[in-house]
Amino acid sequence: MSWWSTASIRVRLTTWYTVGLSLMMVVYATATFVAVRHEFLEQLDDQLHDDFETAEGFLAPAPDGRIAWSSDRHHDPDNDEDRGSDVWSAGGEAIYRSTASAALPPVAIAAATATPRYESVTTEESRWRTLTGTSSVGGRAVVLRVSRSEDRLRAQLREILVVLVLGLPLVVALAGIGGYVLARRALTPIDHLASEARRITAERLHERLSVPNHHDEIGRLAAVINDTFARLESSFEQLRRFTADASHELRTPLSVIRGIGEIGLHETRTPAEYKEAMGSMLEEVDRLTTLVDTLLRLSHGDAGTVRLSRESVDVGQLARDVVSSLGILAEERNQRLRIDVADSISVTADRLVLREAITNVVDNAIKYSPRRSAIEIRVHGDGDRAIVDVADEGSGIAAEHRQRIFDRFFRLDEGRSRDSGGTGLGLAIARWAVEANGGHISVDSGPNGGSIFRIVLPAGAATIGEHHEHPTQHRRGSS
Ligand code: ADP
């Protein structure tokens, strides 16, 4: 693994920041130096231009007909050893040569023009900037050259360069240290979060990270992690409850089997008694088998390994089938089981799985409603949804239990559920079956105090036909 990928974020941030800043500083320093140099050279040329005009003023025709160089002390450019002036006649004869510019080569007279020309000239000792042009003194042409040494200017530029070159690493180093300190300060709360999060183990899932400021990034991160802990805690709790409930459910029939066996072995029995004991044992084994099968199916459902064979299913027809197969149970309890198919709607679903969901809900309505009550199943469409409502006149389900009623092993009345052969898994299976088919199941209270279970399915290729009503009433005399 490279150093880069193992380095901490603060080191990587500081490195990026320092490299970026160095590049920007190099560009900035170079641009500054180039601009200053350009400005200095322009100033030098301006000064040469002024010198040229001053020098022209020093030239005057002498009484002997020659051109004379008369300089005044205060304006004499020759007072300065960095400056020089040279004058030649048109014929190339030197009229005046200052001492400062003595080392400069003479100008090519033929090349001199009326428009002054700037040039840089290098002598053995130094570099000079010159301005050469022609001028007219008393009607006679002269070639005038003014010059200034570039040495002072170059020395100043060198100083600036030294300051820039030495200052740049210093600035970058200071900025790098500052960046590291800032990155450290900004990231310290994350280290703090990490150590707090490490403290929260499976046994301490109720604890939460402290959120100093809900509005900044760290606060939002802590809030997200806290939400995750809350979900984890509820999943752990569900799992713990499920394991405890499942063990309990499995232990009850096992204890019954053991009890029957022990009683049977205690003393000698008649063959008829043994037969009865074995029958009871088999009943419990059946119960265990159903329980284990259902649990297995639910766990396959959780793992998403159940293969659904989807086809077009007429929901109304499916509900009628369920009603006709459960009718006998309602009859035994002298209940009126009524079905009303308002619309003929097809859904794309696994027929057997969907049938099981409707069966479990209708079976519960029969089990948990009083004798001689009415149970009504209504199939209707609502836009692009198919709805199956199962309403009963039972004791209803309190609002606080309506969500948990679909949890595994959740029962309102344990004894009654067990007496009626319930495993506490019927609605869990129903919810899985409906959701696997893309639907949703919920429960509400009915107008007469009972409950209404509602299965909503997305209608595929919906065909809403004419109104069919098939009241299927199963009656039996009171028992
Ligand atoms: P069970 O095997 O106990 O019937 P279910 O998962 O089917 O398990 O139902 C869970 C619990 O919900 C039942 O024990 C019962 O207390 C309650 N319940 C289900 N359906 C109804 C209903 N129609 N009316 C009242 N209570 C119901």
Boltz pocket constraint, residues with backbone or C-beta under 6 A from the ligand:
constraints:
  - pocket:
      binder: B
      contacts: [[A, 360], [A, 361], [A, 364], [A, 365], [A, 368], [A, 369], [A, 392], [A, 394], [A, 395], [A, 396], [A, 397], [A, 405], [A, 407], [A, 410], [A, 411], [A, 412], [A, 413], [A, 417], [A, 418], [A, 421], [A, 422], [A, 423], [A, 424], [A, 425], [A, 426], [A, 427], [A, 428], [A, 451]]
      max_distance: 6.0
